[in-house]
Amino acid sequence: MKKAMTWLKNIRPLRVLTVFLAGIFLFLTQACGAPGIATQPPQPDAQSPYSERYDPTKDYPLSSPAGGINNFSDVEPRGRLDEKGATDRADALAKNAQKNIDRKGIDSPGQYGENYKQGTPLGERVKNLGEDIGSSAEEVRKGVVKGTQRGIENLKGNTQNAAEDVTTNVQRGAEDAGRNVRRTADDAGNAVKKAVD
């Protein structure tokens, strides 16, 4: 009992008041804060396709099997897919693809396939293929030569820099050795001078 009384005597009223006020402040900020105010959710427009709400008491018809993917029609059931617009877009894409095929260059893989389909003689096909391989080999050779030249130039520059660095290091070493000899001589002279005095 004495311990409880001692503990109660040690509690300061200022601490109790501080804790009480902090609790009140926390409660008021949480209860009256603006971000916590509930609002009504936005209602869908009457013209939106999603404005009708689901009614579980109604019987909604399902799409009947029509033979498309998964045995259903490939046309969207809600009618949002414009078949004429889709056909127009498909035609435009087909025309664009044909234009790209017609625009291909002579050296395209499609040209070789066309030559094969049209029955270009084997000798001519081999000749065309040989020319392509020869030009590719020439490009590789030029790249290797250019890379080798660049490597040799880098090697020359690195050797020249290394030679200059060695010369500089030798000169610095000689200067340092001369300074050390002078210091040693000066130290020896000072030691002799101190011994004489």
C-alpha atoms as an extended CHARMM CRD file, in Angstrom:
* protein
*
       197  EXT
         1         1  MET       CA              0.0000000000        0.0000000000        0.0000000000  PROA      1               0.0000000000
         2         2  LYS       CA              2.8740000000        2.2970000000        0.7870000000  PROA      2               0.0000000000
         3         3  LYS       CA              4.2700000000        1.7490000000       -2.7050000000  PROA      3               0.0000000000
         4         4  ALA       CA              0.9520000000        2.7170000000       -4.3070000000  PROA      4               0.0000000000
         5         5  MET       CA              0.7380000000        5.8500000000       -2.1510000000  PROA      5               0.0000000000
         6         6  THR       CA              4.3180000000        6.7780000000       -3.0060000000  PROA      6               0.0000000000
         7         7  TRP       CA              3.5900000000        6.2680000000       -6.7010000000  PROA      7               0.0000000000
         8         8  LEU       CA              0.4720000000        8.4670000000       -6.5160000000  PROA      8               0.0000000000
         9         9  LYS       CA              2.4460000000       11.1730000000       -4.7110000000  PROA      9               0.0000000000
        10        10  ASN       CA              5.1250000000       11.1260000000       -7.4420000000  PROA      10              0.0000000000
        11        11  ILE       CA              2.5760000000       11.7400000000      -10.2310000000  PROA      11              0.0000000000
        12        12  ARG       CA              2.6520000000       15.3840000000      -11.0670000000  PROA      12              0.0000000000
        13        13  PRO       CA             -0.6130000000       17.1230000000      -11.9620000000  PROA      13              0.0000000000
        14        14  LEU       CA              1.0470000000       18.8730000000      -14.9090000000  PROA      14              0.0000000000
        15        15  ARG       CA              1.8710000000       15.5160000000      -16.5540000000  PROA      15              0.0000000000
        16        16  VAL       CA             -1.6820000000       14.2660000000      -16.0870000000  PROA      16              0.0000000000
        17        17  LEU       CA             -3.0720000000       17.4800000000      -17.5730000000  PROA      17              0.0000000000
        18        18  THR       CA             -0.6890000000       17.2320000000      -20.5550000000  PROA      18              0.0000000000
        19        19  VAL       CA             -1.7180000000       13.6430000000      -21.3250000000  PROA      19              0.0000000000
        20        20  PHE       CA             -5.4030000000       14.5480000000      -20.9500000000  PROA      20              0.0000000000
        21        21  LEU       CA             -5.1300000000       17.5380000000      -23.3290000000  PROA      21              0.0000000000
        22        22  ALA       CA             -3.1730000000       15.4850000000      -25.8780000000  PROA      22              0.0000000000
        23        23  GLY       CA             -5.9180000000       12.8320000000      -25.8520000000  PROA      23              0.0000000000
        24        24  ILE       CA             -8.6530000000       15.4390000000      -26.3230000000  PROA      24              0.0000000000
        25        25  PHE       CA             -6.7100000000       17.0460000000      -29.1860000000  PROA      25              0.0000000000
        26        26  LEU       CA             -6.2450000000       13.6560000000      -30.9010000000  PROA      26              0.0000000000
        27        27  PHE       CA             -9.9250000000       12.8270000000      -30.5120000000  PROA      27              0.0000000000
        28        28  LEU       CA            -11.0610000000       16.1730000000      -31.9600000000  PROA      28              0.0000000000
        29        29  THR       CA             -8.7130000000       16.0630000000      -34.9450000000  PROA      29              0.0000000000
        30        30  GLN       CA             -9.8680000000       12.5670000000      -35.8580000000  PROA      30              0.0000000000
        31        31  ALA       CA            -13.5580000000       13.2400000000      -35.3470000000  PROA      31              0.0000000000
        32        32  CYS       CA            -13.7420000000       16.6740000000      -36.9540000000  PROA      32              0.0000000000
        33        33  GLY       CA            -11.1400000000       16.3780000000      -39.6700000000  PROA      33              0.0000000000
        34        34  ALA       CA            -12.1400000000       17.4290000000      -43.2140000000  PROA      34              0.0000000000
        35        35  PRO       CA            -10.6620000000       14.4310000000      -45.0770000000  PROA      35              0.0000000000
        36        36  GLY       CA            -12.9740000000       12.0770000000      -43.2250000000  PROA      36              0.0000000000
        37        37  ILE       CA            -16.2160000000       13.6700000000      -44.4670000000  PROA      37              0.0000000000
        38        38  ALA       CA            -18.2020000000       11.1530000000      -46.4870000000  PROA      38              0.0000000000
        39        39  THR       CA            -19.6010000000       12.2440000000      -49.8430000000  PROA      39              0.0000000000
        40        40  GLN       CA            -22.1620000000       10.7550000000      -52.1580000000  PROA      40              0.0000000000
        41        41  PRO       CA            -20.5240000000        8.6190000000      -54.9070000000  PROA      41              0.0000000000
        42        42  PRO       CA            -20.8930000000        9.9920000000      -58.4300000000  PROA      42              0.0000000000
        43        43  GLN       CA            -23.9810000000        8.7510000000      -60.2480000000  PROA      43              0.0000000000
        44        44  PRO       CA            -23.6570000000        7.4240000000      -63.8190000000  PROA      44              0.0000000000
        45        45  ASP       CA            -25.0840000000        9.4920000000      -66.6670000000  PROA      45              0.0000000000
        46        46  ALA       CA            -28.3880000000        8.4120000000      -68.1710000000  PROA      46              0.0000000000
        47        47  GLN       CA            -26.7190000000        8.0780000000      -71.5800000000  PROA      47              0.0000000000
        48        48  SER       CA            -23.9060000000        5.8690000000      -70.3220000000  PROA      48              0.0000000000
        49        49  PRO       CA            -24.1060000000        2.2040000000      -71.3840000000  PROA      49              0.0000000000
        50        50  TYR       CA            -23.5360000000        1.2970000000      -67.7430000000  PROA      50              0.0000000000
        51        51  SER       CA            -26.4020000000        3.3830000000      -66.3510000000  PROA      51              0.0000000000
        52        52  GLU       CA            -28.6950000000        0.3910000000      -65.9410000000  PROA      52              0.0000000000
        53        53  ARG       CA            -28.2910000000       -1.3670000000      -62.6580000000  PROA      53              0.0000000000
        54        54  TYR       CA            -28.3680000000       -5.1170000000      -62.3240000000  PROA      54              0.0000000000
        55        55  ASP       CA            -31.6840000000       -6.4290000000      -61.0940000000  PROA      55              0.0000000000
        56        56  PRO       CA            -31.3850000000       -9.9470000000      -59.6860000000  PROA      56              0.0000000000
        57        57  THR       CA            -35.1200000000      -10.5430000000      -60.1100000000  PROA      57              0.0000000000
        58        58  LYS       CA            -34.9580000000      -10.1810000000      -63.9150000000  PROA      58              0.0000000000
        59        59  ASP       CA            -33.9600000000      -12.9120000000      -66.3070000000  PROA      59              0.0000000000
        60        60  TYR       CA            -31.1780000000      -11.6140000000      -68.5840000000  PROA      60              0.0000000000
        61        61  PRO       CA            -30.7540000000      -13.5260000000      -71.8660000000  PROA      61              0.0000000000
        62        62  LEU       CA            -27.3210000000      -14.9400000000      -72.6140000000  PROA      62              0.0000000000
        63        63  SER       CA            -25.7580000000      -15.0010000000      -76.0590000000  PROA      63              0.0000000000
        64        64  SER       CA            -26.7890000000      -18.0660000000      -77.9570000000  PROA      64              0.0000000000
        65        65  PRO       CA            -24.0750000000      -20.2980000000      -79.4390000000  PROA      65              0.0000000000
        66        66  ALA       CA            -23.2620000000      -19.1500000000      -82.9680000000  PROA      66              0.0000000000
        67        67  GLY       CA            -20.1260000000      -21.0950000000      -83.9010000000  PROA      67              0.0000000000
        68        68  GLY       CA            -17.4950000000      -18.4250000000      -83.2040000000  PROA      68              0.0000000000
        69        69  ILE       CA            -14.7200000000      -18.6760000000      -80.6990000000  PROA      69              0.0000000000
        70        70  ASN       CA            -15.8910000000      -20.6820000000      -77.6810000000  PROA      70              0.0000000000
        71        71  ASN       CA            -19.1380000000      -21.4410000000      -79.5620000000  PROA      71              0.0000000000
        72        72  PHE       CA            -20.3680000000      -17.8430000000      -79.3470000000  PROA      72              0.0000000000
        73        73  SER       CA            -20.6570000000      -15.0910000000      -81.8830000000  PROA      73              0.0000000000
        74        74  ASP       CA            -17.5610000000      -13.0570000000      -82.6330000000  PROA      74              0.0000000000
        75        75  VAL       CA            -19.6720000000       -9.8850000000      -82.6280000000  PROA      75              0.0000000000
        76        76  GLU       CA            -19.9160000000       -7.9720000000      -79.3900000000  PROA      76              0.0000000000
        77        77  PRO       CA            -23.4060000000       -8.5260000000      -77.9470000000  PROA      77              0.0000000000
        78        78  ARG       CA            -23.9300000000       -4.9570000000      -76.7800000000  PROA      78              0.0000000000
        79        79  GLY       CA            -23.6540000000       -3.6280000000      -80.3300000000  PROA      79              0.0000000000
        80        80  ARG       CA            -20.7360000000       -1.2940000000      -79.6250000000  PROA      80              0.0000000000
        81        81  LEU       CA            -18.6570000000       -2.9270000000      -82.3430000000  PROA      81              0.0000000000
        82        82  ASP       CA            -19.2000000000       -1.1810000000      -85.6430000000  PROA      82              0.0000000000
        83        83  GLU       CA            -18.8680000000       -3.9120000000      -88.2710000000  PROA      83              0.0000000000
        84        84  LYS       CA            -18.5750000000       -1.4820000000      -91.1870000000  PROA      84              0.0000000000
        85        85  GLY       CA            -15.8830000000        0.5250000000      -89.3840000000  PROA      85              0.0000000000
        86        86  ALA       CA            -13.9870000000       -2.6610000000      -88.5580000000  PROA      86              0.0000000000
        87        87  THR       CA            -14.2040000000       -3.8080000000      -92.1950000000  PROA      87              0.0000000000
        88        88  ASP       CA            -12.9580000000       -0.4030000000      -93.3870000000  PROA      88              0.0000000000
        89        89  ARG       CA            -10.0320000000       -0.5180000000      -90.9590000000  PROA      89              0.0000000000
        90        90  ALA       CA             -9.1590000000       -4.0660000000      -92.0380000000  PROA      90              0.0000000000
        91        91  ASP       CA             -9.1960000000       -3.0180000000      -95.7220000000  PROA      91              0.0000000000
        92        92  ALA       CA             -6.9800000000       -0.0090000000      -94.9540000000  PROA      92              0.0000000000
        93        93  LEU       CA             -4.5140000000       -2.2290000000      -93.0920000000  PROA      93              0.0000000000
        94        94  ALA       CA             -4.4590000000       -4.7300000000      -95.9790000000  PROA      94              0.0000000000
        95        95  LYS       CA             -3.7860000000       -1.9230000000      -98.5020000000  PROA      95              0.0000000000
        96        96  ASN       CA             -1.0230000000       -0.5250000000      -96.3010000000  PROA      96              0.0000000000
        97        97  ALA       CA              0.5800000000       -3.9650000000      -96.0140000000  PROA      97              0.0000000000
        98        98  GLN       CA              0.4420000000       -4.4360000000      -99.7970000000  PROA      98              0.0000000000
        99        99  LYS       CA              1.9920000000       -0.9830000000     -100.3160000000  PROA      99              0.0000000000
       100       100  ASN       CA              4.8280000000       -1.9040000000      -97.9120000000  PROA      100             0.0000000000
       101       101  ILE       CA              5.4170000000       -5.1400000000      -99.7970000000  PROA      101             0.0000000000
       102       102  ASP       CA              5.5160000000       -3.3290000000     -103.1360000000  PROA      102             0.0000000000
       103       103  ARG       CA              7.9020000000       -0.7040000000     -101.7540000000  PROA      103             0.0000000000
       104       104  LYS       CA             10.4990000000       -3.2750000000     -100.6050000000  PROA      104             0.0000000000
       105       105  GLY       CA             13.9870000000       -2.8970000000     -102.1380000000  PROA      105             0.0000000000
       106       106  ILE       CA             15.7910000000       -5.2890000000     -104.4260000000  PROA      106             0.0000000000
       107       107  ASP       CA             17.9740000000       -6.6570000000     -101.6340000000  PROA      107             0.0000000000
       108       108  SER       CA             15.1120000000       -7.5890000000      -99.3360000000  PROA      108             0.0000000000
       109       109  PRO       CA             14.5310000000      -11.1930000000      -98.2580000000  PROA      109             0.0000000000
       110       110  GLY       CA             11.0880000000      -10.9560000000      -99.8560000000  PROA      110             0.0000000000
       111       111  GLN       CA             12.7060000000      -10.3710000000     -103.2520000000  PROA      111             0.0000000000
       112       112  TYR       CA             14.6780000000      -13.6160000000     -102.9560000000  PROA      112             0.0000000000
       113       113  GLY       CA             11.5330000000      -15.4720000000     -101.9490000000  PROA      113             0.0000000000
       114       114  GLU       CA              9.7500000000      -13.9890000000     -104.9830000000  PROA      114             0.0000000000
       115       115  ASN       CA             12.6250000000      -15.0410000000     -107.2540000000  PROA      115             0.0000000000
       116       116  TYR       CA             12.3300000000      -18.5490000000     -105.8940000000  PROA      116             0.0000000000
       117       117  LYS       CA              8.5640000000      -18.6270000000     -106.4220000000  PROA      117             0.0000000000
       118       118  GLN       CA              8.8310000000      -17.2750000000     -109.9630000000  PROA      118             0.0000000000
       119       119  GLY       CA             11.4110000000      -19.8710000000     -110.8580000000  PROA      119             0.0000000000
       120       120  THR       CA             14.5430000000      -17.7580000000     -111.1740000000  PROA      120             0.0000000000
       121       121  PRO       CA             17.3090000000      -20.0920000000     -112.3750000000  PROA      121             0.0000000000
       122       122  LEU       CA             19.4320000000      -21.6500000000     -109.6900000000  PROA      122             0.0000000000
       123       123  GLY       CA             22.6380000000      -20.1640000000     -111.0970000000  PROA      123             0.0000000000
       124       124  GLU       CA             21.2800000000      -16.6250000000     -110.9010000000  PROA      124             0.0000000000
       125       125  ARG       CA             20.0210000000      -17.1640000000     -107.3480000000  PROA      125             0.0000000000
       126       126  VAL       CA             23.4300000000      -18.5310000000     -106.2950000000  PROA      126             0.0000000000
       127       127  LYS       CA             25.1340000000      -15.5850000000     -108.0120000000  PROA      127             0.0000000000
       128       128  ASN       CA             22.9010000000      -13.0770000000     -106.1790000000  PROA      128             0.0000000000
       129       129  LEU       CA             23.5080000000      -14.8710000000     -102.8930000000  PROA      129             0.0000000000
       130       130  GLY       CA             27.2780000000      -14.9430000000     -103.5340000000  PROA      130             0.0000000000
       131       131  GLU       CA             27.3060000000      -11.2070000000     -104.2190000000  PROA      131             0.0000000000
       132       132  ASP       CA             25.5060000000      -10.5420000000     -100.9700000000  PROA      132             0.0000000000
       133       133  ILE       CA             27.8780000000      -12.7660000000      -99.0130000000  PROA      133             0.0000000000
       134       134  GLY       CA             30.8630000000      -11.0920000000     -100.7180000000  PROA      134             0.0000000000
       135       135  SER       CA             29.6350000000       -7.6090000000      -99.8430000000  PROA      135             0.0000000000
       136       136  SER       CA             28.9760000000       -8.6960000000      -96.2490000000  PROA      136             0.0000000000
       137       137  ALA       CA             32.4520000000      -10.2010000000      -95.9900000000  PROA      137             0.0000000000
       138       138  GLU       CA             33.9520000000       -6.9770000000      -97.3880000000  PROA      138             0.0000000000
       139       139  GLU       CA             32.0920000000       -4.9280000000      -94.7680000000  PROA      139             0.0000000000
       140       140  VAL       CA             33.3530000000       -7.2370000000      -92.0120000000  PROA      140             0.0000000000
       141       141  ARG       CA             36.9200000000       -6.9770000000      -93.3670000000  PROA      141             0.0000000000
       142       142  LYS       CA             36.7280000000       -3.1760000000      -93.4210000000  PROA      142             0.0000000000
       143       143  GLY       CA             35.4240000000       -3.1580000000      -89.8450000000  PROA      143             0.0000000000
       144       144  VAL       CA             38.2350000000       -5.4400000000      -88.6650000000  PROA      144             0.0000000000
       145       145  VAL       CA             40.8820000000       -3.3180000000      -90.4320000000  PROA      145             0.0000000000
       146       146  LYS       CA             39.4650000000       -0.1060000000      -88.9650000000  PROA      146             0.0000000000
       147       147  GLY       CA             39.3510000000       -1.6490000000      -85.4720000000  PROA      147             0.0000000000
       148       148  THR       CA             42.9170000000       -2.9330000000      -85.8050000000  PROA      148             0.0000000000
       149       149  GLN       CA             44.1670000000        0.4870000000      -86.9100000000  PROA      149             0.0000000000
       150       150  ARG       CA             42.4030000000        2.1380000000      -84.0030000000  PROA      150             0.0000000000
       151       151  GLY       CA             43.9270000000       -0.4300000000      -81.6230000000  PROA      151             0.0000000000
       152       152  ILE       CA             47.4360000000        0.1750000000      -83.0130000000  PROA      152             0.0000000000
       153       153  GLU       CA             47.0070000000        3.9410000000      -82.6120000000  PROA      153             0.0000000000
       154       154  ASN       CA             45.8600000000        3.4340000000      -79.0160000000  PROA      154             0.0000000000
       155       155  LEU       CA             48.8310000000        1.1510000000      -78.3530000000  PROA      155             0.0000000000
       156       156  LYS       CA             51.2490000000        3.7360000000      -79.7800000000  PROA      156             0.0000000000
       157       157  GLY       CA             49.7310000000        6.4640000000      -77.6210000000  PROA      157             0.0000000000
       158       158  ASN       CA             49.8540000000        4.2690000000      -74.5150000000  PROA      158             0.0000000000
       159       159  THR       CA             53.5330000000        3.3100000000      -75.1340000000  PROA      159             0.0000000000
       160       160  GLN       CA             54.4780000000        6.9280000000      -75.7090000000  PROA      160             0.0000000000
       161       161  ASN       CA             52.6990000000        7.9550000000      -72.4940000000  PROA      161             0.0000000000
       162       162  ALA       CA             54.4200000000        5.1320000000      -70.5880000000  PROA      162             0.0000000000
       163       163  ALA       CA             57.8520000000        6.2000000000      -71.9160000000  PROA      163             0.0000000000
       164       164  GLU       CA             57.1950000000        9.8040000000      -70.8940000000  PROA      164             0.0000000000
       165       165  ASP       CA             56.0640000000        8.6410000000      -67.4550000000  PROA      165             0.0000000000
       166       166  VAL       CA             59.2180000000        6.5240000000      -67.0110000000  PROA      166             0.0000000000
       167       167  THR       CA             61.4350000000        9.4810000000      -67.9990000000  PROA      167             0.0000000000
       168       168  THR       CA             59.5910000000       11.7640000000      -65.5910000000  PROA      168             0.0000000000
       169       169  ASN       CA             59.8510000000        9.1900000000      -62.7850000000  PROA      169             0.0000000000
       170       170  VAL       CA             63.6100000000        8.7160000000      -63.3840000000  PROA      170             0.0000000000
       171       171  GLN       CA             64.1580000000       12.4950000000      -63.2960000000  PROA      171             0.0000000000
       172       172  ARG       CA             62.1550000000       12.8300000000      -60.1030000000  PROA      172             0.0000000000
       173       173  GLY       CA             64.0780000000        9.9220000000      -58.5640000000  PROA      173             0.0000000000
       174       174  ALA       CA             67.4090000000       11.5450000000      -59.4360000000  PROA      174             0.0000000000
       175       175  GLU       CA             66.2890000000       14.8680000000      -57.9920000000  PROA      175             0.0000000000
       176       176  ASP       CA             65.0500000000       13.1330000000      -54.8300000000  PROA      176             0.0000000000
       177       177  ALA       CA             68.3500000000       11.2400000000      -54.4840000000  PROA      177             0.0000000000
       178       178  GLY       CA             70.3040000000       14.5120000000      -54.8660000000  PROA      178             0.0000000000
       179       179  ARG       CA             68.1620000000       16.1820000000      -52.2090000000  PROA      179             0.0000000000
       180       180  ASN       CA             68.6110000000       13.2090000000      -49.8870000000  PROA      180             0.0000000000
       181       181  VAL       CA             72.4150000000       13.3000000000      -50.3420000000  PROA      181             0.0000000000
       182       182  ARG       CA             72.4460000000       17.0500000000      -49.6110000000  PROA      182             0.0000000000
       183       183  ARG       CA             70.2850000000       16.5540000000      -46.5160000000  PROA      183             0.0000000000
       184       184  THR       CA             72.4990000000       13.7300000000      -45.3000000000  PROA      184             0.0000000000
       185       185  ALA       CA             75.5900000000       15.8830000000      -45.8240000000  PROA      185             0.0000000000
       186       186  ASP       CA             73.9770000000       18.8220000000      -44.0700000000  PROA      186             0.0000000000
       187       187  ASP       CA             72.8840000000       16.5570000000      -41.1940000000  PROA      187             0.0000000000
       188       188  ALA       CA             76.3880000000       15.1120000000      -40.9210000000  PROA      188             0.0000000000
       189       189  GLY       CA             77.8930000000       18.6380000000      -40.9450000000  PROA      189             0.0000000000
       190       190  ASN       CA             75.4550000000       19.7460000000      -38.2540000000  PROA      190             0.0000000000
       191       191  ALA       CA             76.2440000000       16.6650000000      -36.1560000000  PROA      191             0.0000000000
       192       192  VAL       CA             80.0100000000       17.3670000000      -36.4360000000  PROA      192             0.0000000000
       193       193  LYS       CA             79.3900000000       21.0190000000      -35.5770000000  PROA      193             0.0000000000
       194       194  LYS       CA             77.4080000000       20.0190000000      -32.4640000000  PROA      194             0.0000000000
       195       195  ALA       CA             80.1080000000       17.5440000000      -31.4600000000  PROA      195             0.0000000000
       196       196  VAL       CA             82.8020000000       20.2370000000      -31.7680000000  PROA      196             0.0000000000
       197       197  ASP       CA             80.8300000000       22.7560000000      -29.7580000000  PROA      197             0.0000000000
